[in-house]
Amino acid sequence: IKEAGGINTQKATEIKKKQLYGIEFDREIYALACANMLIHKDGKTNLEQLDSRKEEAASWIRNISVKLDGENQAKSITKVLMNPPFERSYGCMTIVKNVLDNVPKGTLCAFILPDKKLEKDLTDKKYGNKVLKDHRLNTIVKLPEKIFTGVTASVFVFEAGKPQNGQNIIGYYIEEDGL
């Protein structure tokens, strides 16, 4: 928005209406997110209450389209930022795999996850082999220790649709960012 000239520009309006999309599973959080977006005029129209583990969400991801110049033209997702629930019962890796499997090939997808979860689940036959067989983990950004209570987390950046094939993973560590 800032790069587009500020909040009150036509380009900012276009970005909010046509370039920001979101999925939230929890009904109360979804309602809160909608209210927050309406208050800040951030394009609530592209926020859906869906379960990211299910085919309905996968289909929504695959079929995102926007109205441009009076015509429906498919617009593919170019970047993803997700913070899936950490608890095993919510199927964190199911969400990661479902998103990676349904965005366009080459899409950069960043997931905020507990360090141990991804390490454990990527070696798990149920998810890990499938994720790295089809999607490349490019970067891991280790977050400061105190961001989440009781768990250390990192941002894991994948490139969808491109297998790992022994490619190196770049790692960064943010010990303290001053915030």
ROPALUM-835083 format. One line per 5 residues: their letters; for each residue x, y, z of N, C-alpha, C, O. Coordinates in nm, 2 decimals, padded with zeros to 4 digits. Atoms other than C-alpha are relative to their C-alpha. Layout:
BEGIN
A> X,Y,Z,X,Y,Z,X,Y,Z,X,Y,Z ~ ...
//
This chain:
BEGIN
IKEAG> 00.08,-00.12,00.00,00.00,00.00,00.00,00.09,00.12,00.00,00.07,00.22,-00.08 ~ -00.09,-00.12,00.00,00.28,00.24,00.09,00.07,00.02,-00.13,00.08,00.13,-00.18 ~ -00.06,-00.01,00.13,00.46,00.16,-00.23,-00.09,00.04,-00.11,-00.05,00.09,-00.21 ~ 00.10,-00.04,00.10,00.14,00.21,-00.42,-00.04,00.15,00.01,-00.13,00.19,-00.07 ~ 00.03,-00.14,-00.01,00.13,00.57,-00.31,-00.09,00.04,00.13,-00.12,00.16,00.15
GINTQ> 00.07,-00.03,-00.12,-00.06,00.54,00.02,-00.14,-00.06,00.00,-00.19,-00.11,-00.10 ~ 00.12,00.06,-00.02,-00.39,00.43,00.16,-00.12,00.05,-00.08,-00.21,-00.02,-00.11 ~ 00.12,-00.06,00.07,-00.62,00.67,-00.03,00.02,00.00,-00.15,-00.06,00.07,-00.22 ~ -00.02,00.00,00.14,-00.49,00.59,-00.38,-00.09,-00.11,-00.07,-00.14,-00.20,00.00 ~ 00.07,00.10,00.08,-00.68,00.40,-00.65,00.07,-00.14,00.00,00.01,-00.24,00.01
KATEI> -00.08,00.13,00.00,-00.40,00.14,-00.66,-00.02,-00.07,00.14,-00.03,-00.19,00.14 ~ 00.02,00.06,-00.13,-00.44,00.08,-00.28,-00.14,-00.07,00.00,-00.15,-00.18,00.06 ~ 00.13,00.06,00.01,-00.81,00.02,-00.34,00.00,-00.13,-00.08,-00.06,-00.23,-00.04 ~ -00.01,00.12,00.09,-00.73,-00.23,-00.62,00.07,-00.11,00.08,00.02,-00.23,00.07 ~ -00.07,00.10,-00.08,-00.48,-00.41,-00.39,-00.09,-00.06,00.10,-00.10,-00.19,00.11
KKKQL> 00.08,00.05,-00.11,-00.73,-00.44,-00.11,-00.12,-00.09,-00.06,-00.16,-00.19,00.00 ~ 00.11,00.07,00.06,-01.01,-00.56,-00.34,00.04,-00.13,-00.08,-00.04,-00.22,-00.08 ~ -00.04,00.11,00.10,-00.82,-00.79,-00.58,00.13,-00.08,00.03,00.16,-00.17,-00.04 ~ -00.13,00.07,-00.01,-00.49,-00.90,-00.43,00.02,-00.06,00.14,00.12,-00.13,00.16 ~ -00.01,00.06,-00.14,-00.55,-01.00,-00.06,-00.11,-00.10,00.02,-00.22,-00.07,00.01
YGIEF> 00.09,00.11,-00.02,-00.71,-01.33,00.02,00.03,-00.06,00.14,00.15,-00.07,00.18 ~ -00.02,00.07,-00.13,-00.75,-01.52,00.35,-00.09,-00.10,00.03,-00.21,-00.10,-00.01 ~ 00.08,00.11,-00.05,-00.88,-01.83,00.51,00.02,-00.01,00.15,00.13,00.00,00.20 ~ -00.01,00.02,-00.14,-00.97,-01.87,00.87,-00.10,-00.11,00.04,-00.22,-00.10,-00.01 ~ 00.09,00.11,-00.04,-01.12,-02.18,01.03,-00.09,00.03,00.11,-00.21,00.01,00.11
DREIY> 00.07,-00.03,-00.12,-01.23,-02.06,01.37,-00.11,00.11,-00.02,-00.07,00.22,-00.07 ~ 00.11,-00.09,00.03,-01.57,-01.89,01.35,00.02,00.13,00.07,-00.01,00.24,00.01 ~ -00.01,-00.12,-00.07,-01.50,-01.64,01.62,00.12,00.09,-00.05,00.11,00.21,-00.06 ~ -00.12,-00.07,00.05,-01.15,-01.55,01.49,-00.04,00.06,-00.14,00.00,00.17,-00.17 ~ 00.05,-00.05,00.13,-01.31,-01.52,01.14,-00.08,00.13,00.01,-00.06,00.22,-00.06
ALACA> 00.08,-00.11,-00.02,-01.57,-01.28,01.27,00.09,00.12,00.04,00.06,00.24,00.00 ~ -00.09,-00.10,-00.05,-01.30,-01.08,01.45,00.09,00.06,-00.12,00.10,00.18,-00.13 ~ -00.08,-00.04,00.12,-01.08,-01.07,01.13,-00.09,00.08,-00.09,-00.04,00.18,-00.14 ~ 00.09,-00.08,00.09,-01.38,-00.95,00.92,-00.02,00.14,00.06,-00.02,00.24,-00.01 ~ 00.03,-00.13,-00.06,-01.46,-00.68,01.17,00.13,00.09,00.00,00.11,00.21,-00.04
NMLIH> -00.13,-00.08,00.00,-01.09,-00.57,01.19,00.02,00.05,-00.15,00.06,00.17,-00.16 ~ -00.02,-00.04,00.14,-01.07,-00.56,00.81,-00.10,00.11,-00.04,-00.07,00.20,-00.12 ~ 00.10,-00.10,00.03,-01.40,-00.36,00.78,00.04,00.13,00.06,00.03,00.24,00.00 ~ -00.04,-00.12,-00.07,-01.28,-00.11,01.04,00.12,00.07,-00.08,00.12,00.19,-00.09 ~ -00.11,-00.05,00.07,-00.95,-00.07,00.85,-00.01,00.01,-00.15,00.09,00.04,-00.22
KDGKT> 00.03,-00.01,00.14,-01.11,-00.09,00.51,00.11,-00.08,-00.08,00.17,-00.03,-00.18 ~ -00.11,00.08,00.06,-00.87,-00.38,00.41,-00.06,-00.11,-00.09,00.01,-00.21,-00.10 ~ 00.04,00.10,00.10,-01.08,-00.58,00.16,-00.06,-00.13,00.06,-00.02,-00.23,00.01 ~ 00.06,00.12,-00.06,-01.29,-00.82,00.38,-00.06,-00.09,-00.10,-00.08,-00.21,-00.07 ~ 00.08,00.09,00.10,-01.46,-00.95,00.06,00.08,-00.12,-00.04,00.02,-00.21,-00.09
NLEQL> -00.08,00.11,00.04,-01.17,-01.19,00.00,00.04,-00.09,00.12,00.14,-00.17,00.11 ~ -00.03,00.09,-00.12,-01.17,-01.36,00.35,-00.11,-00.10,00.01,-00.23,-00.07,00.00 ~ 00.10,00.11,00.00,-01.34,-01.70,00.37,00.02,-00.08,00.13,00.13,-00.09,00.18 ~ -00.01,00.08,-00.12,-01.43,-01.91,00.67,00.00,-00.15,-00.05,-00.11,-00.20,-00.08 ~ -00.02,00.13,00.05,-01.29,-02.25,00.56,00.09,-00.08,00.09,00.17,-00.02,00.16
DSRKE> -00.10,00.09,-00.07,-01.10,-02.55,00.70,00.11,-00.03,-00.11,00.09,-00.10,-00.21 ~ -00.11,00.01,00.09,-00.76,-02.54,00.53,00.05,-00.14,-00.02,00.13,-00.17,-00.11 ~ -00.04,00.14,00.01,-00.73,-02.92,00.57,-00.09,-00.07,-00.11,-00.06,-00.18,-00.15 ~ 00.11,00.07,00.08,-01.04,-02.99,00.34,00.01,00.04,-00.14,00.07,00.14,-00.18 ~ 00.00,-00.02,00.15,-01.10,-03.01,-00.03,-00.07,00.13,-00.03,-00.03,00.20,-00.13
EAASW> 00.07,-00.12,00.03,-01.34,-02.71,-00.01,00.10,00.12,00.00,00.10,00.21,-00.09 ~ -00.11,-00.10,-00.01,-01.04,-02.49,00.09,00.09,-00.01,-00.12,00.14,00.09,-00.18 ~ -00.09,00.02,00.11,-00.82,-02.65,-00.17,-00.06,00.05,-00.13,00.01,00.11,-00.21 ~ 00.06,-00.05,00.12,-01.07,-02.58,-00.44,-00.01,00.15,-00.01,00.01,00.21,-00.11 ~ 00.01,-00.15,00.00,-01.11,-02.22,-00.33,00.14,00.06,-00.03,00.15,00.15,-00.11
IRNIS> -00.14,-00.04,00.03,-00.73,-02.18,-00.34,00.03,-00.01,-00.15,00.08,00.08,-00.22 ~ -00.02,00.02,00.14,-00.72,-02.33,-00.69,-00.08,00.09,-00.09,-00.03,00.13,-00.20 ~ 00.09,-00.08,00.09,-01.00,-02.12,-00.83,-00.02,00.14,00.04,-00.12,00.20,-00.01 ~ 00.02,-00.15,-00.03,-00.95,-01.77,-00.69,00.00,00.07,-00.13,00.08,00.06,-00.22 ~ 00.01,-00.09,00.11,-01.06,-01.53,-00.95,-00.06,00.14,00.04,-00.12,00.15,00.14
VKLDG> 00.04,-00.13,-00.04,-01.13,-01.16,-00.95,-00.06,00.06,-00.13,-00.04,00.02,-00.24 ~ 00.06,-00.07,00.11,-01.33,-00.93,-01.17,00.09,00.12,-00.04,00.11,00.21,00.04 ~ -00.09,-00.11,00.06,-01.11,-00.71,-01.39,-00.07,00.05,-00.12,-00.10,-00.03,-00.21 ~ 00.06,-00.06,00.12,-01.25,-00.47,-01.64,-00.13,-00.07,-00.04,-00.15,-00.08,-00.16 ~ 00.13,00.06,00.03,-01.59,-00.63,-01.62,00.00,-00.15,-00.04,-00.10,-00.21,-00.07
ENQAK> -00.01,00.14,00.04,-01.46,-00.98,-01.70,00.06,-00.08,00.12,00.14,-00.03,00.19 ~ -00.07,00.09,-00.10,-01.37,-01.27,-01.47,00.12,-00.05,-00.07,00.12,-00.12,-00.17 ~ -00.13,00.05,00.05,-01.01,-01.34,-01.52,00.07,-00.07,00.12,00.08,-00.01,00.23 ~ -00.07,00.07,-00.11,-00.82,-01.60,-01.31,00.12,00.08,00.04,00.20,00.12,-00.05 ~ -00.12,-00.06,-00.05,-00.56,-01.45,-01.09,00.06,-00.10,00.09,00.00,-00.14,00.19
SITKV> -00.06,00.10,-00.09,-00.32,-01.69,-00.94,00.06,00.06,00.12,00.10,00.18,00.13 ~ -00.07,-00.04,-00.13,-00.18,-01.67,-00.59,00.15,00.00,-00.03,00.20,-00.08,-00.09 ~ -00.14,-00.02,00.02,00.17,-01.54,-00.59,00.09,-00.02,00.13,00.20,-00.05,00.12 ~ -00.07,00.01,-00.13,00.26,-01.55,-00.22,-00.10,-00.05,00.11,-00.22,-00.02,00.10 ~ 00.08,00.05,-00.11,00.13,-01.73,00.09,00.07,00.02,00.13,00.19,00.00,00.14
LMNPP> -00.05,-00.01,-00.14,00.18,-01.65,00.46,-00.10,-00.06,00.09,-00.22,-00.01,00.09 ~ 00.09,00.07,-00.09,00.02,-01.89,00.71,00.06,-00.02,00.13,00.18,-00.04,00.15 ~ -00.04,00.04,-00.14,00.03,-01.95,01.08,-00.10,-00.11,00.04,-00.19,-00.08,00.12 ~ 00.09,00.11,-00.04,-00.14,-02.29,01.11,00.00,-00.03,00.15,00.10,00.00,00.21 ~ 00.00,00.04,-00.14,-00.24,-02.41,01.45,00.11,-00.10,00.03,00.13,-00.19,-00.05
FERSY> -00.11,00.08,-00.03,00.05,-02.58,01.62,-00.04,-00.14,00.05,00.04,-00.24,00.04 ~ 00.04,00.12,-00.07,-00.15,-02.86,01.80,-00.02,-00.11,-00.11,-00.07,-00.09,-00.22 ~ 00.01,00.11,00.09,-00.13,-03.20,01.63,-00.15,-00.03,-00.04,-00.17,-00.07,-00.15 ~ 00.14,00.03,00.02,-00.51,-03.24,01.66,-00.06,00.08,-00.12,-00.16,00.04,-00.18 ~ 00.05,-00.09,00.10,-00.56,-02.96,01.41,00.07,-00.03,-00.14,00.03,00.03,-00.24
GCMTI> -00.05,00.04,00.13,-00.35,-03.13,01.14,00.09,00.10,-00.07,00.07,00.13,-00.19 ~ -00.09,-00.10,00.06,-00.08,-02.87,01.09,00.07,-00.04,-00.13,00.06,00.04,-00.23 ~ -00.07,00.04,00.12,00.11,-03.07,00.83,-00.10,-00.03,-00.11,-00.07,-00.02,-00.23 ~ 00.11,00.02,00.10,-00.22,-03.15,00.65,-00.03,00.13,-00.06,-00.05,00.14,-00.19 ~ 00.02,-00.13,00.06,-00.27,-02.78,00.61,00.11,00.04,-00.09,00.09,00.09,-00.20
VKNVL> -00.12,-00.04,00.08,00.08,-02.72,00.49,00.00,-00.07,-00.14,00.01,-00.01,-00.24 ~ 00.00,00.08,00.13,00.05,-03.00,00.23,-00.11,00.04,-00.09,-00.10,00.05,-00.21 ~ 00.12,-00.04,00.08,-00.30,-02.90,00.12,00.02,00.14,-00.07,-00.01,00.15,-00.19 ~ -00.03,-00.13,00.06,-00.19,-02.54,00.06,00.11,-00.02,-00.11,00.09,00.03,-00.23 ~ -00.11,00.02,00.10,00.14,-02.64,-00.12,-00.05,-00.08,-00.13,-00.01,-00.04,-00.24
DNVPK> 00.05,00.08,00.11,-00.05,-02.89,-00.34,-00.10,00.07,-00.09,-00.12,00.03,-00.20 ~ 00.11,-00.07,00.08,-00.31,-02.64,-00.46,00.03,00.14,-00.05,-00.05,00.20,-00.12 ~ -00.04,-00.13,00.05,-00.12,-02.31,-00.52,00.07,-00.03,-00.13,00.12,-00.14,-00.16 ~ -00.07,00.02,00.12,00.04,-02.26,-00.86,00.15,-00.03,00.02,00.21,00.01,00.12 ~ -00.14,00.04,-00.01,00.38,-02.41,-00.92,00.09,00.12,00.00,00.07,00.22,-00.07
GTLCA> -00.09,-00.11,-00.02,00.66,-02.18,-00.81,-00.04,00.10,00.10,00.03,00.19,00.13 ~ 00.04,-00.09,-00.10,00.45,-02.00,-00.55,00.08,-00.01,00.13,00.10,-00.13,00.17 ~ -00.07,00.00,-00.13,00.65,-01.90,-00.24,-00.11,00.00,00.11,-00.19,00.08,00.12 ~ 00.10,00.02,-00.11,00.46,-02.02,00.07,00.08,00.00,00.13,00.17,-00.09,00.15 ~ -00.07,-00.01,-00.13,00.58,-01.92,00.42,-00.10,-00.04,00.11,-00.21,00.00,00.12
FILPD> 00.08,00.05,-00.11,00.45,-02.11,00.72,00.07,00.02,00.13,00.19,-00.01,00.15 ~ -00.06,-00.02,-00.13,00.51,-02.01,01.08,-00.03,-00.13,00.08,-00.15,-00.16,00.10 ~ 00.02,00.13,-00.06,00.56,-02.34,01.26,00.10,-00.02,00.12,00.21,00.04,00.12 ~ -00.10,00.03,-00.11,00.72,-02.48,01.58,00.12,-00.08,-00.07,00.10,-00.16,-00.16 ~ -00.12,00.06,00.05,01.08,-02.59,01.51,-00.01,-00.15,00.00,00.01,-00.22,-00.10
KKLEK> 00.00,00.14,-00.02,01.03,-02.94,01.64,-00.11,-00.07,-00.08,-00.09,-00.18,-00.13 ~ 00.11,00.06,00.08,00.70,-03.00,01.46,00.05,-00.03,-00.14,00.03,-00.14,-00.19 ~ -00.04,00.02,00.14,00.84,-02.95,01.11,00.11,-00.11,-00.01,00.11,-00.19,-00.10 ~ -00.11,00.09,00.00,01.16,-03.14,01.19,-00.05,-00.14,00.02,-00.01,-00.23,-00.05 ~ 00.05,00.14,-00.02,00.96,-03.44,01.32,-00.09,-00.04,-00.11,-00.08,-00.15,-00.16
DLTDK> 00.10,00.03,00.10,00.68,-03.42,01.06,00.06,-00.02,-00.14,00.01,-00.10,-00.22 ~ -00.06,00.02,00.13,00.92,-03.39,00.76,00.07,-00.13,-00.01,00.10,-00.18,-00.12 ~ -00.06,00.13,00.00,01.08,-03.72,00.86,-00.11,-00.11,00.01,-00.08,-00.23,00.00 ~ 00.12,00.09,-00.01,00.73,-03.88,00.91,-00.04,-00.04,-00.14,-00.05,00.04,-00.24 ~ 00.04,00.06,00.13,00.63,-04.11,00.62,-00.13,00.06,-00.05,-00.15,00.07,-00.17
KYGNK> 00.13,-00.05,00.04,00.28,-03.97,00.62,00.00,00.13,-00.07,-00.07,00.15,-00.17 ~ 00.00,-00.13,00.06,00.37,-03.61,00.53,00.14,00.04,-00.06,00.14,00.08,-00.17 ~ -00.13,-00.05,00.04,00.74,-03.54,00.51,00.05,-00.04,-00.13,00.09,00.04,-00.21 ~ -00.05,00.05,00.13,00.84,-03.76,00.22,-00.09,00.06,-00.11,-00.03,00.10,-00.21 ~ 00.09,-00.05,00.10,00.53,-03.63,00.03,00.03,00.15,-00.02,00.03,00.20,-00.13
VLKDH> -00.02,-00.15,00.01,00.60,-03.26,00.11,00.13,00.03,-00.08,00.13,00.10,-00.17 ~ -00.13,-00.03,00.06,00.97,-03.26,00.01,00.02,-00.07,-00.14,00.10,-00.03,-00.21 ~ 00.00,00.06,00.13,00.91,-03.49,-00.28,-00.06,00.09,-00.11,-00.02,00.09,-00.22 ~ 00.07,-00.09,00.09,00.68,-03.23,-00.44,00.03,00.14,00.02,00.00,00.22,-00.08 ~ -00.01,-00.15,-00.03,00.78,-02.90,-00.28,00.14,00.02,00.06,00.19,-00.06,00.14
RLNTI> -00.14,-00.03,-00.05,01.12,-02.74,-00.20,-00.01,00.09,00.12,-00.07,00.20,00.11 ~ -00.02,-00.09,-00.12,01.20,-02.60,00.14,00.13,00.08,-00.03,00.24,00.03,-00.03 ~ -00.11,-00.09,00.04,01.42,-02.30,00.04,00.07,00.07,00.12,00.19,00.08,00.13 ~ -00.05,-00.09,-00.11,01.46,-02.10,00.37,-00.07,-00.03,00.13,-00.19,-00.06,00.13 ~ 00.05,00.01,-00.14,01.42,-02.13,00.74,00.05,00.12,00.07,00.17,00.15,00.08
VKLPE> -00.03,-00.12,-00.08,01.41,-01.81,00.95,-00.04,-00.03,00.14,-00.16,-00.03,00.18 ~ 00.02,00.02,-00.14,01.45,-01.89,01.32,-00.04,00.12,00.07,00.03,00.22,00.06 ~ 00.05,-00.12,-00.07,01.24,-01.65,01.52,00.06,00.02,00.14,00.10,-00.08,00.20 ~ -00.05,-00.02,-00.14,01.34,-01.49,01.85,-00.07,-00.10,00.10,-00.19,-00.13,00.08 ~ 00.05,00.10,-00.09,01.28,-01.73,02.14,-00.13,00.04,00.07,-00.21,-00.05,00.10
KIFTG> 00.11,-00.05,-00.08,01.02,-01.52,02.32,-00.13,00.03,-00.08,-00.22,00.09,-00.02 ~ 00.12,-00.04,00.08,00.77,-01.47,02.04,-00.12,-00.08,00.04,-00.23,-00.03,00.06 ~ 00.11,00.09,-00.04,00.56,-01.77,02.13,00.03,-00.06,00.14,00.14,-00.10,00.16 ~ -00.03,00.06,-00.13,00.52,-01.90,02.49,00.00,-00.15,-00.01,-00.08,-00.21,-00.06 ~ -00.01,00.15,-00.01,00.64,-02.25,02.55,00.05,-00.07,-00.13,00.06,-00.19,-00.13
VTASV> -00.04,00.07,00.13,00.76,-02.32,02.19,00.09,00.10,-00.08,00.07,00.22,-00.08 ~ -00.08,-00.08,00.09,01.03,-02.20,01.96,-00.05,-00.02,-00.14,-00.09,-00.13,-00.18 ~ 00.06,00.01,00.14,00.92,-02.13,01.60,00.09,00.07,-00.10,00.18,00.14,-00.07 ~ -00.07,-00.05,00.12,01.05,-02.05,01.26,-00.09,00.02,-00.11,-00.21,-00.03,-00.11 ~ 00.07,-00.02,00.12,00.93,-01.93,00.93,00.06,-00.09,-00.10,00.18,-00.08,-00.13
FVFEA> -00.05,00.10,00.10,00.96,-02.21,00.68,-00.05,00.04,-00.14,-00.17,00.05,-00.16 ~ 00.04,-00.05,00.13,00.96,-02.09,00.32,00.02,-00.11,-00.11,00.13,-00.15,-00.13 ~ 00.00,00.10,00.11,00.86,-02.34,00.05,-00.02,00.06,-00.13,-00.08,00.16,-00.14 ~ 00.03,-00.03,00.13,00.85,-02.32,-00.32,-00.09,-00.12,-00.05,-00.04,-00.23,-00.07 ~ 00.10,00.10,00.03,00.54,-02.51,-00.43,00.03,-00.06,-00.14,00.07,00.00,-00.23
GKPQN> -00.01,00.07,00.13,00.56,-02.77,-00.71,00.14,-00.03,-00.05,00.15,-00.08,-00.16 ~ -00.14,00.03,00.04,00.94,-02.80,-00.72,00.06,-00.09,00.11,00.07,-00.05,00.22 ~ -00.05,00.10,-00.10,01.09,-03.11,-00.55,00.13,00.05,00.06,00.20,00.13,00.00 ~ -00.12,-00.04,-00.07,01.37,-03.07,-00.30,00.12,-00.05,-00.07,00.22,00.03,-00.09 ~ -00.11,00.05,00.08,01.61,-03.29,-00.50,00.13,00.03,00.06,00.22,00.06,-00.02
GQNII> -00.13,-00.03,-00.06,01.89,-03.24,-00.25,00.05,00.14,00.00,00.16,00.17,00.04 ~ -00.03,-00.14,-00.01,01.88,-02.86,-00.28,00.03,00.04,00.14,-00.03,00.00,00.23 ~ -00.03,-00.06,-00.14,02.04,-02.67,00.01,-00.11,00.09,00.05,-00.19,00.14,-00.03 ~ 00.10,-00.09,-00.07,01.82,-02.49,00.26,00.08,00.11,00.06,00.18,00.09,00.14 ~ -00.06,-00.12,-00.06,01.92,-02.14,00.36,-00.06,00.02,00.14,-00.18,00.02,00.15
GYYIE> 00.05,-00.03,-00.13,01.89,-02.07,00.73,00.05,00.13,00.06,00.16,00.18,00.04 ~ -00.02,-00.13,-00.06,01.87,-01.74,00.92,-00.04,-00.02,00.15,-00.13,-00.09,00.18 ~ 00.04,00.00,-00.15,01.85,-01.68,01.30,-00.02,00.14,00.04,00.08,00.22,00.04 ~ 00.02,-00.13,-00.05,01.69,-01.37,01.44,00.00,-00.02,00.15,-00.10,-00.06,00.22 ~ -00.01,00.02,-00.15,01.82,-01.37,01.80,-00.09,00.10,00.07,-00.16,00.06,00.17
EDGL> 00.08,-00.11,-00.06,01.65,-01.04,01.89,-00.02,00.11,-00.10,00.08,00.16,-00.16 ~ 00.02,-00.10,00.10,01.48,-00.79,01.67,-00.03,00.14,00.06,-00.06,00.23,-00.01 ~ 00.02,-00.13,-00.07,01.43,-00.52,01.93,-00.15,00.04,00.02,-00.17,00.15,00.07 ~ 00.14,-00.03,-00.01,01.05,-00.53,01.92,-00.06,-00.07,00.11,-00.18,-00.06,00.14
//
